[in-house]
Amino acid sequence: MEESKKFLISLLVMVIVLLAINAVGVYFYSQYQGAKIVALQECRKSITMLQSKIGLLDSLRKTNFNSITINGNVKEISAGYITISSGTQNFKVAVATPSKVSFYSATGKISQAQLSDIKIGKKVSVNARLSADYQLVGFNIYIY
């Protein structure tokens, strides 16, 4: 009888330990799932924001606007692109070939320039159009 009491007590202890381990596992799993739900909600917000911006770009592309002008300083130059910093926003502009590049001197004289004259930090003004794939394509570049 003593043996069966010890067996039942040890069995009861093991069941309690297993239930405790299970409860801890359920707690951590719920924490993990909660974090995944928050991340999923953030993704949904981002997708909604991007969809509205794509809609705006699409409506701009479908209108008959000729071009936009981007003024700022050259932040980056890469193959076929220049990035212009205009306050808090950066605009990556594909450079159309051929593009008209002009240099405005401090005296107001306008002279022909080359793409190679565009340097990081220089102030520029770029006339650009929105292409069918929603890229800004610069066709007139003015260096100051």
Phi and psi in radians as a Rosetta constraint file:
Dihedral C 1 N 2 CA 2 C 2 CIRCULARHARMONIC -1.044 0.35
Dihedral N 2 CA 2 C 2 N 3 CIRCULARHARMONIC -0.711 0.35
Dihedral C 2 N 3 CA 3 C 3 CIRCULARHARMONIC -1.123 0.35
Dihedral N 3 CA 3 C 3 N 4 CIRCULARHARMONIC -0.755 0.35
Dihedral C 3 N 4 CA 4 C 4 CIRCULARHARMONIC -1.196 0.35
Dihedral N 4 CA 4 C 4 N 5 CIRCULARHARMONIC -0.566 0.35
Dihedral C 4 N 5 CA 5 C 5 CIRCULARHARMONIC -1.120 0.35
Dihedral N 5 CA 5 C 5 N 6 CIRCULARHARMONIC -0.807 0.35
Dihedral C 5 N 6 CA 6 C 6 CIRCULARHARMONIC -1.078 0.35
Dihedral N 6 CA 6 C 6 N 7 CIRCULARHARMONIC -0.721 0.35
Dihedral C 6 N 7 CA 7 C 7 CIRCULARHARMONIC -1.109 0.35
Dihedral N 7 CA 7 C 7 N 8 CIRCULARHARMONIC -0.789 0.35
Dihedral C 7 N 8 CA 8 C 8 CIRCULARHARMONIC -1.140 0.35
Dihedral N 8 CA 8 C 8 N 9 CIRCULARHARMONIC -0.684 0.35
Dihedral C 8 N 9 CA 9 C 9 CIRCULARHARMONIC -1.154 0.35
Dihedral N 9 CA 9 C 9 N 10 CIRCULARHARMONIC -0.785 0.35
Dihedral C 9 N 10 CA 10 C 10 CIRCULARHARMONIC -1.163 0.35
Dihedral N 10 CA 10 C 10 N 11 CIRCULARHARMONIC -0.623 0.35
Dihedral C 10 N 11 CA 11 C 11 CIRCULARHARMONIC -1.127 0.35
Dihedral N 11 CA 11 C 11 N 12 CIRCULARHARMONIC -0.746 0.35
Dihedral C 11 N 12 CA 12 C 12 CIRCULARHARMONIC -1.113 0.35
Dihedral N 12 CA 12 C 12 N 13 CIRCULARHARMONIC -0.729 0.35
Dihedral C 12 N 13 CA 13 C 13 CIRCULARHARMONIC -1.087 0.35
Dihedral N 13 CA 13 C 13 N 14 CIRCULARHARMONIC -0.766 0.35
Dihedral C 13 N 14 CA 14 C 14 CIRCULARHARMONIC -1.098 0.35
Dihedral N 14 CA 14 C 14 N 15 CIRCULARHARMONIC -0.703 0.35
Dihedral C 14 N 15 CA 15 C 15 CIRCULARHARMONIC -1.117 0.35
Dihedral N 15 CA 15 C 15 N 16 CIRCULARHARMONIC -0.743 0.35
Dihedral C 15 N 16 CA 16 C 16 CIRCULARHARMONIC -1.121 0.35
Dihedral N 16 CA 16 C 16 N 17 CIRCULARHARMONIC -0.745 0.35
Dihedral C 16 N 17 CA 17 C 17 CIRCULARHARMONIC -1.099 0.35
Dihedral N 17 CA 17 C 17 N 18 CIRCULARHARMONIC -0.765 0.35
Dihedral C 17 N 18 CA 18 C 18 CIRCULARHARMONIC -1.111 0.35
Dihedral N 18 CA 18 C 18 N 19 CIRCULARHARMONIC -0.708 0.35
Dihedral C 18 N 19 CA 19 C 19 CIRCULARHARMONIC -1.115 0.35
Dihedral N 19 CA 19 C 19 N 20 CIRCULARHARMONIC -0.694 0.35
Dihedral C 19 N 20 CA 20 C 20 CIRCULARHARMONIC -1.126 0.35
Dihedral N 20 CA 20 C 20 N 21 CIRCULARHARMONIC -0.772 0.35
Dihedral C 20 N 21 CA 21 C 21 CIRCULARHARMONIC -1.079 0.35
Dihedral N 21 CA 21 C 21 N 22 CIRCULARHARMONIC -0.743 0.35
Dihedral C 21 N 22 CA 22 C 22 CIRCULARHARMONIC -1.090 0.35
Dihedral N 22 CA 22 C 22 N 23 CIRCULARHARMONIC -0.741 0.35
Dihedral C 22 N 23 CA 23 C 23 CIRCULARHARMONIC -1.097 0.35
Dihedral N 23 CA 23 C 23 N 24 CIRCULARHARMONIC -0.722 0.35
Dihedral C 23 N 24 CA 24 C 24 CIRCULARHARMONIC -1.118 0.35
Dihedral N 24 CA 24 C 24 N 25 CIRCULARHARMONIC -0.735 0.35
Dihedral C 24 N 25 CA 25 C 25 CIRCULARHARMONIC -1.093 0.35
Dihedral N 25 CA 25 C 25 N 26 CIRCULARHARMONIC -0.750 0.35
Dihedral C 25 N 26 CA 26 C 26 CIRCULARHARMONIC -1.108 0.35
Dihedral N 26 CA 26 C 26 N 27 CIRCULARHARMONIC -0.700 0.35
Dihedral C 26 N 27 CA 27 C 27 CIRCULARHARMONIC -1.068 0.35
Dihedral N 27 CA 27 C 27 N 28 CIRCULARHARMONIC -0.888 0.35
Dihedral C 27 N 28 CA 28 C 28 CIRCULARHARMONIC -1.167 0.35
Dihedral N 28 CA 28 C 28 N 29 CIRCULARHARMONIC -0.602 0.35
Dihedral C 28 N 29 CA 29 C 29 CIRCULARHARMONIC -1.134 0.35
Dihedral N 29 CA 29 C 29 N 30 CIRCULARHARMONIC -0.716 0.35
Dihedral C 29 N 30 CA 30 C 30 CIRCULARHARMONIC -1.160 0.35
Dihedral N 30 CA 30 C 30 N 31 CIRCULARHARMONIC -0.617 0.35
Dihedral C 30 N 31 CA 31 C 31 CIRCULARHARMONIC -1.116 0.35
Dihedral N 31 CA 31 C 31 N 32 CIRCULARHARMONIC -0.747 0.35
Dihedral C 31 N 32 CA 32 C 32 CIRCULARHARMONIC -1.098 0.35
Dihedral N 32 CA 32 C 32 N 33 CIRCULARHARMONIC -0.794 0.35
Dihedral C 32 N 33 CA 33 C 33 CIRCULARHARMONIC -1.132 0.35
Dihedral N 33 CA 33 C 33 N 34 CIRCULARHARMONIC -0.654 0.35
Dihedral C 33 N 34 CA 34 C 34 CIRCULARHARMONIC -1.066 0.35
Dihedral N 34 CA 34 C 34 N 35 CIRCULARHARMONIC -0.735 0.35
Dihedral C 34 N 35 CA 35 C 35 CIRCULARHARMONIC -1.132 0.35
Dihedral N 35 CA 35 C 35 N 36 CIRCULARHARMONIC -0.677 0.35
Dihedral C 35 N 36 CA 36 C 36 CIRCULARHARMONIC -1.136 0.35
Dihedral N 36 CA 36 C 36 N 37 CIRCULARHARMONIC -0.661 0.35
Dihedral C 36 N 37 CA 37 C 37 CIRCULARHARMONIC -1.151 0.35
Dihedral N 37 CA 37 C 37 N 38 CIRCULARHARMONIC -0.737 0.35
Dihedral C 37 N 38 CA 38 C 38 CIRCULARHARMONIC -1.088 0.35
Dihedral N 38 CA 38 C 38 N 39 CIRCULARHARMONIC -0.773 0.35
Dihedral C 38 N 39 CA 39 C 39 CIRCULARHARMONIC -1.085 0.35
Dihedral N 39 CA 39 C 39 N 40 CIRCULARHARMONIC -0.704 0.35
Dihedral C 39 N 40 CA 40 C 40 CIRCULARHARMONIC -1.130 0.35
Dihedral N 40 CA 40 C 40 N 41 CIRCULARHARMONIC -0.702 0.35
Dihedral C 40 N 41 CA 41 C 41 CIRCULARHARMONIC -1.119 0.35
Dihedral N 41 CA 41 C 41 N 42 CIRCULARHARMONIC -0.692 0.35
Dihedral C 41 N 42 CA 42 C 42 CIRCULARHARMONIC -1.112 0.35
Dihedral N 42 CA 42 C 42 N 43 CIRCULARHARMONIC -0.713 0.35
Dihedral C 42 N 43 CA 43 C 43 CIRCULARHARMONIC -1.083 0.35
Dihedral N 43 CA 43 C 43 N 44 CIRCULARHARMONIC -0.738 0.35
Dihedral C 43 N 44 CA 44 C 44 CIRCULARHARMONIC -1.085 0.35
Dihedral N 44 CA 44 C 44 N 45 CIRCULARHARMONIC -0.714 0.35
Dihedral C 44 N 45 CA 45 C 45 CIRCULARHARMONIC -1.085 0.35
Dihedral N 45 CA 45 C 45 N 46 CIRCULARHARMONIC -0.761 0.35
Dihedral C 45 N 46 CA 46 C 46 CIRCULARHARMONIC -1.109 0.35
Dihedral N 46 CA 46 C 46 N 47 CIRCULARHARMONIC -0.727 0.35
Dihedral C 46 N 47 CA 47 C 47 CIRCULARHARMONIC -1.109 0.35
Dihedral N 47 CA 47 C 47 N 48 CIRCULARHARMONIC -0.752 0.35
Dihedral C 47 N 48 CA 48 C 48 CIRCULARHARMONIC -1.079 0.35
Dihedral N 48 CA 48 C 48 N 49 CIRCULARHARMONIC -0.750 0.35
Dihedral C 48 N 49 CA 49 C 49 CIRCULARHARMONIC -1.107 0.35
Dihedral N 49 CA 49 C 49 N 50 CIRCULARHARMONIC -0.775 0.35
Dihedral C 49 N 50 CA 50 C 50 CIRCULARHARMONIC -1.120 0.35
Dihedral N 50 CA 50 C 50 N 51 CIRCULARHARMONIC -0.682 0.35
Dihedral C 50 N 51 CA 51 C 51 CIRCULARHARMONIC -1.084 0.35
Dihedral N 51 CA 51 C 51 N 52 CIRCULARHARMONIC -0.697 0.35
Dihedral C 51 N 52 CA 52 C 52 CIRCULARHARMONIC -1.182 0.35
Dihedral N 52 CA 52 C 52 N 53 CIRCULARHARMONIC -0.657 0.35
Dihedral C 52 N 53 CA 53 C 53 CIRCULARHARMONIC -1.192 0.35
Dihedral N 53 CA 53 C 53 N 54 CIRCULARHARMONIC -0.671 0.35
Dihedral C 53 N 54 CA 54 C 54 CIRCULARHARMONIC -1.130 0.35
Dihedral N 54 CA 54 C 54 N 55 CIRCULARHARMONIC -0.693 0.35
Dihedral C 54 N 55 CA 55 C 55 CIRCULARHARMONIC -1.064 0.35
Dihedral N 55 CA 55 C 55 N 56 CIRCULARHARMONIC -0.729 0.35
Dihedral C 55 N 56 CA 56 C 56 CIRCULARHARMONIC -1.122 0.35
Dihedral N 56 CA 56 C 56 N 57 CIRCULARHARMONIC -0.792 0.35
Dihedral C 56 N 57 CA 57 C 57 CIRCULARHARMONIC -1.082 0.35
Dihedral N 57 CA 57 C 57 N 58 CIRCULARHARMONIC -0.703 0.35
Dihedral C 57 N 58 CA 58 C 58 CIRCULARHARMONIC -1.129 0.35
Dihedral N 58 CA 58 C 58 N 59 CIRCULARHARMONIC -0.719 0.35
Dihedral C 58 N 59 CA 59 C 59 CIRCULARHARMONIC -1.175 0.35
Dihedral N 59 CA 59 C 59 N 60 CIRCULARHARMONIC -0.626 0.35
Dihedral C 59 N 60 CA 60 C 60 CIRCULARHARMONIC -1.135 0.35
Dihedral N 60 CA 60 C 60 N 61 CIRCULARHARMONIC -0.736 0.35
Dihedral C 60 N 61 CA 61 C 61 CIRCULARHARMONIC -1.133 0.35
Dihedral N 61 CA 61 C 61 N 62 CIRCULARHARMONIC -0.597 0.35
Dihedral C 61 N 62 CA 62 C 62 CIRCULARHARMONIC -1.375 0.35
Dihedral N 62 CA 62 C 62 N 63 CIRCULARHARMONIC -0.339 0.35
Dihedral C 62 N 63 CA 63 C 63 CIRCULARHARMONIC -1.340 0.35
Dihedral N 63 CA 63 C 63 N 64 CIRCULARHARMONIC 3.006 0.35
Dihedral C 63 N 64 CA 64 C 64 CIRCULARHARMONIC -1.707 0.35
Dihedral N 64 CA 64 C 64 N 65 CIRCULARHARMONIC 0.619 0.35
Dihedral C 64 N 65 CA 65 C 65 CIRCULARHARMONIC -1.300 0.35
Dihedral N 65 CA 65 C 65 N 66 CIRCULARHARMONIC 2.450 0.35
Dihedral C 65 N 66 CA 66 C 66 CIRCULARHARMONIC -1.392 0.35
Dihedral N 66 CA 66 C 66 N 67 CIRCULARHARMONIC -0.876 0.35
Dihedral C 66 N 67 CA 67 C 67 CIRCULARHARMONIC -2.843 0.35
Dihedral N 67 CA 67 C 67 N 68 CIRCULARHARMONIC 2.940 0.35
Dihedral C 67 N 68 CA 68 C 68 CIRCULARHARMONIC -2.143 0.35
Dihedral N 68 CA 68 C 68 N 69 CIRCULARHARMONIC 2.773 0.35
Dihedral C 68 N 69 CA 69 C 69 CIRCULARHARMONIC -2.017 0.35
Dihedral N 69 CA 69 C 69 N 70 CIRCULARHARMONIC 2.254 0.35
Dihedral C 69 N 70 CA 70 C 70 CIRCULARHARMONIC -1.967 0.35
Dihedral N 70 CA 70 C 70 N 71 CIRCULARHARMONIC 2.135 0.35
Dihedral C 70 N 71 CA 71 C 71 CIRCULARHARMONIC -1.972 0.35
Dihedral N 71 CA 71 C 71 N 72 CIRCULARHARMONIC 2.395 0.35
Dihedral C 71 N 72 CA 72 C 72 CIRCULARHARMONIC 2.929 0.35
Dihedral N 72 CA 72 C 72 N 73 CIRCULARHARMONIC -2.866 0.35
Dihedral C 72 N 73 CA 73 C 73 CIRCULARHARMONIC -1.868 0.35
Dihedral N 73 CA 73 C 73 N 74 CIRCULARHARMONIC 2.514 0.35
Dihedral C 73 N 74 CA 74 C 74 CIRCULARHARMONIC -1.208 0.35
Dihedral N 74 CA 74 C 74 N 75 CIRCULARHARMONIC 2.135 0.35
Dihedral C 74 N 75 CA 75 C 75 CIRCULARHARMONIC -1.732 0.35
Dihedral N 75 CA 75 C 75 N 76 CIRCULARHARMONIC -0.626 0.35
Dihedral C 75 N 76 CA 76 C 76 CIRCULARHARMONIC -2.650 0.35
Dihedral N 76 CA 76 C 76 N 77 CIRCULARHARMONIC 2.556 0.35
Dihedral C 76 N 77 CA 77 C 77 CIRCULARHARMONIC -2.227 0.35
Dihedral N 77 CA 77 C 77 N 78 CIRCULARHARMONIC 2.181 0.35
Dihedral C 77 N 78 CA 78 C 78 CIRCULARHARMONIC -2.403 0.35
Dihedral N 78 CA 78 C 78 N 79 CIRCULARHARMONIC 3.042 0.35
Dihedral C 78 N 79 CA 79 C 79 CIRCULARHARMONIC -0.979 0.35
Dihedral N 79 CA 79 C 79 N 80 CIRCULARHARMONIC 1.896 0.35
Dihedral C 79 N 80 CA 80 C 80 CIRCULARHARMONIC 1.432 0.35
Dihedral N 80 CA 80 C 80 N 81 CIRCULARHARMONIC 0.005 0.35
Dihedral C 80 N 81 CA 81 C 81 CIRCULARHARMONIC -2.379 0.35
Dihedral N 81 CA 81 C 81 N 82 CIRCULARHARMONIC 2.628 0.35
Dihedral C 81 N 82 CA 82 C 82 CIRCULARHARMONIC -2.260 0.35
Dihedral N 82 CA 82 C 82 N 83 CIRCULARHARMONIC 2.513 0.35
Dihedral C 82 N 83 CA 83 C 83 CIRCULARHARMONIC -1.887 0.35
Dihedral N 83 CA 83 C 83 N 84 CIRCULARHARMONIC 2.210 0.35
Dihedral C 83 N 84 CA 84 C 84 CIRCULARHARMONIC -1.946 0.35
Dihedral N 84 CA 84 C 84 N 85 CIRCULARHARMONIC 2.236 0.35
Dihedral C 84 N 85 CA 85 C 85 CIRCULARHARMONIC -1.656 0.35
Dihedral N 85 CA 85 C 85 N 86 CIRCULARHARMONIC 2.067 0.35
Dihedral C 85 N 86 CA 86 C 86 CIRCULARHARMONIC -2.157 0.35
Dihedral N 86 CA 86 C 86 N 87 CIRCULARHARMONIC 1.501 0.35
Dihedral C 86 N 87 CA 87 C 87 CIRCULARHARMONIC 1.292 0.35
Dihedral N 87 CA 87 C 87 N 88 CIRCULARHARMONIC -2.051 0.35
Dihedral C 87 N 88 CA 88 C 88 CIRCULARHARMONIC -1.641 0.35
Dihedral N 88 CA 88 C 88 N 89 CIRCULARHARMONIC -0.092 0.35
Dihedral C 88 N 89 CA 89 C 89 CIRCULARHARMONIC -1.974 0.35
Dihedral N 89 CA 89 C 89 N 90 CIRCULARHARMONIC 2.571 0.35
Dihedral C 89 N 90 CA 90 C 90 CIRCULARHARMONIC -1.959 0.35
Dihedral N 90 CA 90 C 90 N 91 CIRCULARHARMONIC 2.436 0.35
Dihedral C 90 N 91 CA 91 C 91 CIRCULARHARMONIC -2.121 0.35
Dihedral N 91 CA 91 C 91 N 92 CIRCULARHARMONIC 2.121 0.35
Dihedral C 91 N 92 CA 92 C 92 CIRCULARHARMONIC -1.624 0.35
Dihedral N 92 CA 92 C 92 N 93 CIRCULARHARMONIC 2.070 0.35
Dihedral C 92 N 93 CA 93 C 93 CIRCULARHARMONIC -2.061 0.35
Dihedral N 93 CA 93 C 93 N 94 CIRCULARHARMONIC 2.171 0.35
Dihedral C 93 N 94 CA 94 C 94 CIRCULARHARMONIC -1.300 0.35
Dihedral N 94 CA 94 C 94 N 95 CIRCULARHARMONIC 2.450 0.35
Dihedral C 94 N 95 CA 95 C 95 CIRCULARHARMONIC -1.680 0.35
Dihedral N 95 CA 95 C 95 N 96 CIRCULARHARMONIC 2.049 0.35
Dihedral C 95 N 96 CA 96 C 96 CIRCULARHARMONIC -1.231 0.35
Dihedral N 96 CA 96 C 96 N 97 CIRCULARHARMONIC 2.622 0.35
Dihedral C 96 N 97 CA 97 C 97 CIRCULARHARMONIC -2.046 0.35
Dihedral N 97 CA 97 C 97 N 98 CIRCULARHARMONIC 2.170 0.35
Dihedral C 97 N 98 CA 98 C 98 CIRCULARHARMONIC -1.429 0.35
Dihedral N 98 CA 98 C 98 N 99 CIRCULARHARMONIC 2.663 0.35
Dihedral C 98 N 99 CA 99 C 99 CIRCULARHARMONIC -2.088 0.35
Dihedral N 99 CA 99 C 99 N 100 CIRCULARHARMONIC 2.572 0.35
Dihedral C 99 N 100 CA 100 C 100 CIRCULARHARMONIC -1.581 0.35
Dihedral N 100 CA 100 C 100 N 101 CIRCULARHARMONIC 2.145 0.35
Dihedral C 100 N 101 CA 101 C 101 CIRCULARHARMONIC -2.059 0.35
Dihedral N 101 CA 101 C 101 N 102 CIRCULARHARMONIC 2.214 0.35
Dihedral C 101 N 102 CA 102 C 102 CIRCULARHARMONIC -2.244 0.35
Dihedral N 102 CA 102 C 102 N 103 CIRCULARHARMONIC 2.660 0.35
Dihedral C 102 N 103 CA 103 C 103 CIRCULARHARMONIC -2.044 0.35
Dihedral N 103 CA 103 C 103 N 104 CIRCULARHARMONIC 2.213 0.35
Dihedral C 103 N 104 CA 104 C 104 CIRCULARHARMONIC -1.784 0.35
Dihedral N 104 CA 104 C 104 N 105 CIRCULARHARMONIC 2.096 0.35
Dihedral C 104 N 105 CA 105 C 105 CIRCULARHARMONIC -1.458 0.35
Dihedral N 105 CA 105 C 105 N 106 CIRCULARHARMONIC 2.947 0.35
Dihedral C 105 N 106 CA 106 C 106 CIRCULARHARMONIC -1.093 0.35
Dihedral N 106 CA 106 C 106 N 107 CIRCULARHARMONIC -0.441 0.35
Dihedral C 106 N 107 CA 107 C 107 CIRCULARHARMONIC -1.498 0.35
Dihedral N 107 CA 107 C 107 N 108 CIRCULARHARMONIC -0.041 0.35
Dihedral C 107 N 108 CA 108 C 108 CIRCULARHARMONIC 1.629 0.35
Dihedral N 108 CA 108 C 108 N 109 CIRCULARHARMONIC 0.062 0.35
Dihedral C 108 N 109 CA 109 C 109 CIRCULARHARMONIC -1.344 0.35
Dihedral N 109 CA 109 C 109 N 110 CIRCULARHARMONIC 2.347 0.35
Dihedral C 109 N 110 CA 110 C 110 CIRCULARHARMONIC -1.823 0.35
Dihedral N 110 CA 110 C 110 N 111 CIRCULARHARMONIC 2.264 0.35
Dihedral C 110 N 111 CA 111 C 111 CIRCULARHARMONIC -2.376 0.35
Dihedral N 111 CA 111 C 111 N 112 CIRCULARHARMONIC 2.758 0.35
Dihedral C 111 N 112 CA 112 C 112 CIRCULARHARMONIC -1.184 0.35
Dihedral N 112 CA 112 C 112 N 113 CIRCULARHARMONIC 2.473 0.35
Dihedral C 112 N 113 CA 113 C 113 CIRCULARHARMONIC -2.334 0.35
Dihedral N 113 CA 113 C 113 N 114 CIRCULARHARMONIC 3.029 0.35
Dihedral C 113 N 114 CA 114 C 114 CIRCULARHARMONIC -2.039 0.35
Dihedral N 114 CA 114 C 114 N 115 CIRCULARHARMONIC 2.835 0.35
Dihedral C 114 N 115 CA 115 C 115 CIRCULARHARMONIC -1.025 0.35
Dihedral N 115 CA 115 C 115 N 116 CIRCULARHARMONIC -0.562 0.35
Dihedral C 115 N 116 CA 116 C 116 CIRCULARHARMONIC -1.191 0.35
Dihedral N 116 CA 116 C 116 N 117 CIRCULARHARMONIC -0.245 0.35
Dihedral C 116 N 117 CA 117 C 117 CIRCULARHARMONIC -1.372 0.35
Dihedral N 117 CA 117 C 117 N 118 CIRCULARHARMONIC -0.229 0.35
Dihedral C 117 N 118 CA 118 C 118 CIRCULARHARMONIC -1.352 0.35
Dihedral N 118 CA 118 C 118 N 119 CIRCULARHARMONIC 2.146 0.35
Dihedral C 118 N 119 CA 119 C 119 CIRCULARHARMONIC -2.181 0.35
Dihedral N 119 CA 119 C 119 N 120 CIRCULARHARMONIC 2.675 0.35
Dihedral C 119 N 120 CA 120 C 120 CIRCULARHARMONIC -1.063 0.35
Dihedral N 120 CA 120 C 120 N 121 CIRCULARHARMONIC 2.337 0.35
Dihedral C 120 N 121 CA 121 C 121 CIRCULARHARMONIC 1.653 0.35
Dihedral N 121 CA 121 C 121 N 122 CIRCULARHARMONIC -0.313 0.35
Dihedral C 121 N 122 CA 122 C 122 CIRCULARHARMONIC -1.223 0.35
Dihedral N 122 CA 122 C 122 N 123 CIRCULARHARMONIC 2.536 0.35
Dihedral C 122 N 123 CA 123 C 123 CIRCULARHARMONIC -1.415 0.35
Dihedral N 123 CA 123 C 123 N 124 CIRCULARHARMONIC 2.315 0.35
Dihedral C 123 N 124 CA 124 C 124 CIRCULARHARMONIC -2.377 0.35
Dihedral N 124 CA 124 C 124 N 125 CIRCULARHARMONIC 2.815 0.35
Dihedral C 124 N 125 CA 125 C 125 CIRCULARHARMONIC -2.286 0.35
Dihedral N 125 CA 125 C 125 N 126 CIRCULARHARMONIC 2.183 0.35
Dihedral C 125 N 126 CA 126 C 126 CIRCULARHARMONIC -2.169 0.35
Dihedral N 126 CA 126 C 126 N 127 CIRCULARHARMONIC 2.208 0.35
Dihedral C 126 N 127 CA 127 C 127 CIRCULARHARMONIC -1.503 0.35
Dihedral N 127 CA 127 C 127 N 128 CIRCULARHARMONIC 2.225 0.35
Dihedral C 127 N 128 CA 128 C 128 CIRCULARHARMONIC -2.402 0.35
Dihedral N 128 CA 128 C 128 N 129 CIRCULARHARMONIC 2.707 0.35
Dihedral C 128 N 129 CA 129 C 129 CIRCULARHARMONIC -2.056 0.35
Dihedral N 129 CA 129 C 129 N 130 CIRCULARHARMONIC 2.742 0.35
Dihedral C 129 N 130 CA 130 C 130 CIRCULARHARMONIC -1.599 0.35
Dihedral N 130 CA 130 C 130 N 131 CIRCULARHARMONIC 2.107 0.35
Dihedral C 130 N 131 CA 131 C 131 CIRCULARHARMONIC -1.392 0.35
Dihedral N 131 CA 131 C 131 N 132 CIRCULARHARMONIC 3.008 0.35
Dihedral C 131 N 132 CA 132 C 132 CIRCULARHARMONIC -1.069 0.35
Dihedral N 132 CA 132 C 132 N 133 CIRCULARHARMONIC -0.470 0.35
Dihedral C 132 N 133 CA 133 C 133 CIRCULARHARMONIC -1.733 0.35
Dihedral N 133 CA 133 C 133 N 134 CIRCULARHARMONIC 0.433 0.35
Dihedral C 133 N 134 CA 134 C 134 CIRCULARHARMONIC 1.148 0.35
Dihedral N 134 CA 134 C 134 N 135 CIRCULARHARMONIC 0.485 0.35
Dihedral C 134 N 135 CA 135 C 135 CIRCULARHARMONIC -1.761 0.35
Dihedral N 135 CA 135 C 135 N 136 CIRCULARHARMONIC 2.539 0.35
Dihedral C 135 N 136 CA 136 C 136 CIRCULARHARMONIC -1.386 0.35
Dihedral N 136 CA 136 C 136 N 137 CIRCULARHARMONIC 2.234 0.35
Dihedral C 136 N 137 CA 137 C 137 CIRCULARHARMONIC -2.101 0.35
Dihedral N 137 CA 137 C 137 N 138 CIRCULARHARMONIC 1.982 0.35
Dihedral C 137 N 138 CA 138 C 138 CIRCULARHARMONIC -1.443 0.35
Dihedral N 138 CA 138 C 138 N 139 CIRCULARHARMONIC 2.355 0.35
Dihedral C 138 N 139 CA 139 C 139 CIRCULARHARMONIC -2.117 0.35
Dihedral N 139 CA 139 C 139 N 140 CIRCULARHARMONIC -0.372 0.35
Dihedral C 139 N 140 CA 140 C 140 CIRCULARHARMONIC -2.209 0.35
Dihedral N 140 CA 140 C 140 N 141 CIRCULARHARMONIC 2.206 0.35
Dihedral C 140 N 141 CA 141 C 141 CIRCULARHARMONIC -2.189 0.35
Dihedral N 141 CA 141 C 141 N 142 CIRCULARHARMONIC 2.212 0.35
Dihedral C 141 N 142 CA 142 C 142 CIRCULARHARMONIC -2.014 0.35
Dihedral N 142 CA 142 C 142 N 143 CIRCULARHARMONIC 2.155 0.35
Dihedral C 142 N 143 CA 143 C 143 CIRCULARHARMONIC -1.768 0.35
Dihedral N 143 CA 143 C 143 N 144 CIRCULARHARMONIC 2.329 0.35
